[in-house]
Amino acid sequence: MVLISQNLNRINYIQQYDEFDYLKNFIKSFDKGTCMGILLHGPPGTGKTLLAITLANSFKAHYYIIDGSPDLDRRDIEGYWEIFNGETQFNYGPLTKAIEDANKEGISFIIINEVNAIRESEQISLNSLLSENHVNLISKGFERYELNPKSKLVIIGTLNKGVIGINKLQEAFEDRFIVSPEINYPIKQKEIEIATIISGCDKNIAELVVDVARQIRKQALKDFSITKIFSTRLIVNFCIVISSMSPKFLRHNIENIIINKLGENQEEKKSIAMILDGKMFEEKLNKLLRSDGKSNVSQEVEIDLTEEEENKNIIAMKKHVDKYIQFYGSTSVFKKDGNIMWKFIEWFWCYNRKILRDYIQLTRKIGLHNLYSKTTRKNYLYNGEITLSYIRWLYQNKKQELMNFMNIECPIFNKI
């Protein structure tokens, strides 16, 4: 029901226009000692929660996510008593913890998903925080928790205005949210960009999936022949799955992720299937996915690097690794057994892909690319660049060789 996070999210919101810049400057413009409310509204799967998290991350702030529900009790968000080891103790909720973090760090965030699903009695507990910068804990004798004059607390609520919540959003409560930006589905080219960057798939694959998604979305929004909408989130998830699995499971993925997920009944499933067939979706997608496989193994041209170019690649990677460790700490790079963490590699793939690719390409020095081709019958390059499949194979199957490569052959760590 309540998720507390103190770590930076690995995926950032990609703004369509300047909505992220606007909200970041809006937060900066408010005086300290203020609790401000932002209400993001729009259809599901458009990145409202991701936008809120990215805003929190941009301020390097702790954030607390509350998933709105009619079962959510005031004690869940303020705090509650419990018996632990024979003693009664009070567990503070996300509201009080967020105030505590803001007073300590200068700013913190509370993100409330589906805010209109929260009962009216629970909405009241947020009113005083939004208007008077404090909360009174009913469960603890009305103990007062207050934002200090040097801090900011940002409460971001998300909702879909087209869907009526189980509980009505109180007018007095809604009025306390100062701005209410609409986050809608992106234009086609922006949606392709989002799918490509976040999933890491080939742009042609993303373009094909987005094209189909927008056609199905049109049926849902204009013709009303389909109940559920093919969201941007679903596009990204589908691209991630099909890029990670063998093309032989493509039909299963189409059925389970698109048709069965979006179709409420057999009539709707049939309509979705007809759209996919009309665009030859499976056939075209299968061709694109398999183009990274056996058929291209002998066609890829490997570029031999000079020793100076190799050293430049190592130095560039080491420089970014040092920055990563300085910011996130070494515990986010290595496991307790000394092996590297996948999230470290994944972060580089998301945010410094060229640096990672140029560095991993040096694994040719120890022949791992040939072993990969023999084992998987795939090329480690696609359009002349290192594939995510090859990097994942190294991590899963040749972890020790990868560690030796990173520490001895082409060292990028000062020490383990």
FENCORHU-V563015 format. One record per backbone hydrogen bond with DSSP energy under -0.5 kcal/mol. NH is the residue of the N-H (numbers start at 1). CO is the residue of the C=O. If there is no record, write none. Layout:
# FENCORHU-V563015
((NH,CO) (NH,CO))
This chain:
# FENCORHU-V563015
((3,65) (5,63) (15,13) (22,18) (23,19) (24,20) (25,21) (26,22) (27,23) (28,24) (29,25) (30,26) (30,27) (33,151) (34,151) (36,34) (36,153) (38,155) (39,179) (40,38) (40,157) (41,39) (41,181) (42,159) (46,43) (51,47) (52,48) (53,49) (54,50) (55,51) (56,52) (57,53) (58,54) (59,55) (59,56) (60,57) (61,56) (62,107) (63,5) (64,109) (65,3) (66,64) (66,111) (67,1) (67,65) (68,66) (68,113) (72,69) (76,73) (77,73) (77,74) (78,74) (79,75) (80,91) (82,89) (84,82) (84,87) (87,84) (89,82) (91,80) (91,89) (92,90) (93,78) (94,76) (95,77) (97,93) (98,94) (99,95) (100,96) (101,97) (102,98) (103,99) (104,100) (105,101) (106,102) (108,152) (109,62) (110,154) (111,64) (112,110) (112,156) (113,66) (113,111) (115,112) (115,158) (117,114) (118,115) (119,69) (122,119) (123,119) (124,120) (125,121) (126,123) (127,123) (127,124) (128,124) (130,126) (131,127) (132,128) (133,129) (134,128) (135,145) (137,135) (137,143) (138,136) (140,137) (141,138) (142,137) (143,137) (143,140) (145,135) (147,133) (151,148) (152,106) (153,34) (154,108) (155,36) (155,153) (156,110) (156,154) (157,38) (157,155) (158,112) (159,40) (161,159) (163,160) (164,162) (167,116) (170,168) (174,170) (175,171) (176,172) (176,173) (177,174) (178,37) (178,176) (179,37) (183,41) (183,181) (184,182) (191,187) (192,188) (193,189) (194,190) (195,191) (196,192) (197,193) (198,194) (199,195) (200,196) (201,195) (206,202) (207,203) (208,204) (209,205) (210,206) (211,207) (212,208) (213,209) (214,210) (215,211) (216,212) (217,213) (218,214) (219,215) (220,216) (221,217) (222,218) (223,218) (224,219) (225,219) (226,219) (228,262) (231,229) (232,45) (233,45) (235,231) (236,232) (237,233) (238,234) (239,235) (240,236) (241,237) (242,238) (243,239) (244,240) (244,241) (245,241) (249,246) (250,247) (253,249) (254,250) (255,251) (256,252) (257,253) (258,253) (258,254) (259,254) (260,255) (262,258) (263,259) (264,262) (269,265) (270,266) (271,267) (272,268) (273,269) (274,270) (275,271) (276,272) (277,273) (278,274) (279,275) (280,277) (281,276) (284,280) (285,281) (286,282) (287,283) (288,284) (289,285) (290,286) (291,287) (292,289) (293,290) (296,293) (297,294) (299,296) (300,296) (302,300) (304,302) (310,306) (311,307) (312,308) (313,309) (314,310) (315,311) (316,312) (317,313) (318,314) (319,315) (320,316) (321,317) (322,318) (323,319) (324,320) (325,321) (326,322) (327,323) (328,324) (329,324) (329,325) (332,329) (333,330) (334,330) (335,339) (338,335) (341,333) (344,341) (345,341) (346,342) (347,343) (348,344) (349,345) (350,346) (351,347) (352,348) (356,352) (357,353) (358,354) (359,355) (360,356) (361,357) (362,359) (363,360) (364,361) (365,362) (366,363) (367,364) (368,363) (371,367) (372,368) (373,369) (374,370) (375,371) (376,372) (377,373) (379,292) (382,385) (385,382) (387,380) (391,387) (392,388) (393,389) (394,390) (395,391) (396,392) (397,393) (398,393) (398,394) (402,398) (403,399) (404,400) (405,401) (406,402) (407,403) (408,404) (409,404) (410,405) (411,408) (412,406) (413,406))
